[in-house]
Amino acid sequence: MNKLRDRVRKRGAADPSGLRVMFSLMQAGQAVERRLEEALEEVGLSGAKFGVLTHLVHAADPLSLSECAARMTCVRSNITQLMDRLEAEGLVRRVDDPTDRRGVRAVVTPLGMERQAAGAQRVQRAQKEFAKTLSAADQAALARVLAAIK
């Protein structure tokens, strides 16, 4: 067993303390995501639906599905499926693109605006709860560390 361990070490195996930090960061990210998803579930939204609605609410004009995909950093086929679900729920509407007769744009409906606003309130509440778990100094340190990782 010791010979195997020595060979693994010689090959440049990952530093155990570095692995612990990396896995802790991943677990923390999953915990934050889980909190946000639970908060959004209260108003019948997922993180993806909330993201699309937020982009549409803040857009000056209806967005093409390609623009939505770019803003959400996902492929267009995912946005198409997501738009199908949002449209079925009455949260968005597809409209013709005035500059491209083959194109389609998405616009948020009044119900979609209401649901997005309710989701934003839940996200803000979750953010405040999260902020209570860290001191101001720890929050600043965490922000610096996360900025360095990017």
HELIX and SHEET records of a PDB file:
HELIX    1   1 ASN A    2  LYS A   10  1                                   9    
HELIX    2   2 PRO A   16  GLU A   41  1                                  26    
HELIX    3   3 GLY A   47  HIS A   58  1                                  12    
HELIX    4   4 LEU A   65  MET A   72  1                                   8    
HELIX    5   5 ARG A   76  ALA A   88  1                                  13    
HELIX    6   6 PRO A  110  LYS A  132  1                                  23    
HELIX    7   7 ALA A  136  ILE A  149  1                                  14    
SHEET    1   A 3 LEU A  63  SER A  64  0                                        
SHEET    2   A 3 ASP A 100  VAL A 108 -1                                        
SHEET    3   A 3 VAL A  92  ASP A  97 -1                                        
END                                                                             
